[in-house]
Amino acid sequence: MQFPLQKSIPLAPLTTIGLGGAAEFFSECETVEHVCAGLEFSKRERLSVQIFGGGSNVIFSDAGFPGLVVKIAVRGIHFEHDGEWMIVRAAAGEVWDHLVHVCIEKGLAGIECLSGIPGLVGGTPIQNVGAYGQEVKDTIVEVRVLERETLREKILKNAECGFSYRASRFKTQDSGKFIVTEVSFRLKKEGRPTVRYPEVKKIVETAVPLSSLADGRASLEAVRSVVLSLRKKKSMLIDPNDPNSKSVGSFFLNPVIEQKQFSIMSERWKKIGDGSEVPAFPSEDKVKLSAAWLVEHSGLTKGYRKGGAGISSNHSLAIINCGGTTRDVLALASEIEERVFGKFGIRLVREAVVVG
Ligand SMILES: Cc1cc2nc3c(=O)[nH]c(=O)nc-3n(C[C@H](O)[C@H](O)[C@H](O)COP(=O)(O)OP(=O)(O)OC[C@H]3O[C@@H](n4cnc5c(N)ncnc54)[C@H](O)[C@@H]3O)c2cc1C
């Protein structure tokens, strides 16, 4: 079968951080059949394959990718009534924030706090995208996937996806095994927005007359605009005029550690720290720490620069490209990791995917 195939395509302009060399081969696939044909081609030619969505959580090596990059560009959004719920089936190549916007316009609640996250629908289950009190796992019904080895399509129910904090089976034990082709969400018709996250709650309580707004579109739009304004302040919205948004979002995850390790760390901080408490949140039987707090208290500040990379002036977990290279970004990431480990004995885990 014919499928679109290009050679030597620069990857940097296709990523939000603007880094990486060229892909040896690149295929923008608007149908699942094209994806299959691309995979068959790569098998015949013995090429490595990298699946690619919106390029907002991936950093390619400066040398580029010696193989085939398959951009998932399958489009389409379908709505199915289910009583007071709506089942929304979105193809993997739809822009995530477009889907959020369309759903809000229809008064559908459940993903409004995920407004403004860059990337495509197919990327959202990979790391169980989340922000401001919502995660996609809360509303995903099922994920349609293509198994790379067999080229067979499968449907994985929510419970089969292994969702957890910024992770899923697609990012852990089955990393690279499946290609997401469609995601189905169950959203509440004329629903109330989720106002759970402290920062959102505070603004809503002081500045947004939510109680006077009707359920559905009006109140969902109000929360969307609060979330978008918070994200803009932190440069967590892609804006070509904001150099602090030239990133992959948060580079590191919030560490989840054992109680025992937390006690040791807190004792150590009492001796060497500035008298402040270590912010900690319960996470099942463990403790979740703030990676941003760890970075800031390791001696690195927002706006720090090293070579052609830096820490965003508006977010201490975002490493930004300041006209440098992937090598610069990774060198800064290593420095941050070493500083945090040196001071707290905690190893930061990277959220972003580094390819090559
Ligand atoms: C400014 C900014 C803010 C961000 N804020 C948040 C946030 O608040 N919360 C959050 O969770 N994330 C956030 N992110 C990270 C990122 O936007 C999400 O992880 C997003 O879902 C990635 O989707 P993508 O299409 O860009 O994936 P890509 O970056 O193209 O790919 C990321 C990984 O997913 C895989 N992948 C992508 N599509 C598919 C598919 N269809 N099938 C199989 N594998 C696939 C790729 O192979 C790669 O390993 C932010 C990023 C930026 C730049």
PDBQT file of the ligand as one rigid body, heavy atoms in Angstrom, charges set to zero:
ROOT
HETATM    1  C1  LIG A 401       4.283  24.004  27.694  1.00  0.00    +0.000 C 
HETATM    2  C2  LIG A 401       3.919  22.582  28.034  1.00  0.00    +0.000 A 
HETATM    3  C3  LIG A 401       3.046  22.321  29.055  1.00  0.00    +0.000 A 
HETATM    4  C4  LIG A 401       2.688  21.002  29.388  1.00  0.00    +0.000 A 
HETATM    5  N1  LIG A 401       1.815  20.784  30.409  1.00  0.00    +0.000 NA
HETATM    6  C5  LIG A 401       1.484  19.520  30.751  1.00  0.00    +0.000 A 
HETATM    7  C6  LIG A 401       0.570  19.277  31.820  1.00  0.00    +0.000 A 
HETATM    8  O1  LIG A 401       0.043  20.200  32.433  1.00  0.00    +0.000 OA
HETATM    9  N2  LIG A 401       0.288  18.000  32.137  1.00  0.00    +0.000 N 
HETATM   10  C7  LIG A 401       0.823  16.947  31.466  1.00  0.00    +0.000 A 
HETATM   11  O2  LIG A 401       0.515  15.799  31.814  1.00  0.00    +0.000 OA
HETATM   12  N3  LIG A 401       1.679  17.144  30.437  1.00  0.00    +0.000 NA
HETATM   13  C8  LIG A 401       2.024  18.387  30.059  1.00  0.00    +0.000 A 
HETATM   14  N4  LIG A 401       2.907  18.610  29.037  1.00  0.00    +0.000 N 
HETATM   15  C9  LIG A 401       3.503  17.455  28.342  1.00  0.00    +0.000 C 
HETATM   16  C10 LIG A 401       2.816  17.062  27.013  1.00  0.00    +0.000 C 
HETATM   17  O3  LIG A 401       2.100  18.134  26.486  1.00  0.00    +0.000 OA
HETATM   18  C11 LIG A 401       1.886  15.870  27.161  1.00  0.00    +0.000 C 
HETATM   19  O4  LIG A 401       2.581  14.778  27.669  1.00  0.00    +0.000 OA
HETATM   20  C12 LIG A 401       1.248  15.482  25.812  1.00  0.00    +0.000 C 
HETATM   21  O5  LIG A 401       0.196  14.586  26.046  1.00  0.00    +0.000 OA
HETATM   22  C13 LIG A 401       2.219  14.840  24.843  1.00  0.00    +0.000 C 
HETATM   23  O6  LIG A 401       1.507  14.618  23.624  1.00  0.00    +0.000 OA
HETATM   24  P1  LIG A 401       2.203  14.766  22.213  1.00  0.00    +0.000 P 
HETATM   25  O7  LIG A 401       1.173  14.440  21.196  1.00  0.00    +0.000 OA
HETATM   26  O8  LIG A 401       2.891  16.063  22.071  1.00  0.00    +0.000 OA
HETATM   27  O9  LIG A 401       3.280  13.570  22.291  1.00  0.00    +0.000 OA
HETATM   28  P2  LIG A 401       4.777  13.552  21.716  1.00  0.00    +0.000 P 
HETATM   29  O10 LIG A 401       5.595  14.552  22.427  1.00  0.00    +0.000 OA
HETATM   30  O11 LIG A 401       4.774  13.613  20.241  1.00  0.00    +0.000 OA
HETATM   31  O12 LIG A 401       5.216  12.095  22.185  1.00  0.00    +0.000 OA
HETATM   32  C14 LIG A 401       5.455  11.823  23.555  1.00  0.00    +0.000 C 
HETATM   33  C15 LIG A 401       5.578  10.311  23.750  1.00  0.00    +0.000 C 
HETATM   34  O13 LIG A 401       4.314   9.706  23.510  1.00  0.00    +0.000 OA
HETATM   35  C16 LIG A 401       4.417   8.772  22.438  1.00  0.00    +0.000 C 
HETATM   36  N5  LIG A 401       3.190   8.926  21.624  1.00  0.00    +0.000 N 
HETATM   37  C17 LIG A 401       2.640  10.079  21.158  1.00  0.00    +0.000 A 
HETATM   38  N6  LIG A 401       1.518   9.805  20.467  1.00  0.00    +0.000 NA
HETATM   39  C18 LIG A 401       1.369   8.464  20.503  1.00  0.00    +0.000 A 
HETATM   40  C19 LIG A 401       0.400   7.565  19.959  1.00  0.00    +0.000 A 
HETATM   41  N7  LIG A 401      -0.639   7.988  19.239  1.00  0.00    +0.000 N 
HETATM   42  N8  LIG A 401       0.568   6.237  20.204  1.00  0.00    +0.000 NA
HETATM   43  C20 LIG A 401       1.607   5.777  20.933  1.00  0.00    +0.000 A 
HETATM   44  N9  LIG A 401       2.554   6.568  21.442  1.00  0.00    +0.000 NA
HETATM   45  C21 LIG A 401       2.446   7.899  21.233  1.00  0.00    +0.000 A 
HETATM   46  C22 LIG A 401       5.677   9.143  21.672  1.00  0.00    +0.000 C 
HETATM   47  O14 LIG A 401       6.238   8.013  21.027  1.00  0.00    +0.000 OA
HETATM   48  C23 LIG A 401       6.567   9.655  22.788  1.00  0.00    +0.000 C 
HETATM   49  O15 LIG A 401       7.177   8.579  23.438  1.00  0.00    +0.000 OA
HETATM   50  C24 LIG A 401       3.262  19.925  28.674  1.00  0.00    +0.000 A 
HETATM   51  C25 LIG A 401       4.165  20.193  27.626  1.00  0.00    +0.000 A 
HETATM   52  C26 LIG A 401       4.480  21.511  27.308  1.00  0.00    +0.000 A 
HETATM   53  C27 LIG A 401       5.426  21.790  26.177  1.00  0.00    +0.000 C 
ENDROOT
TORSDOF 0
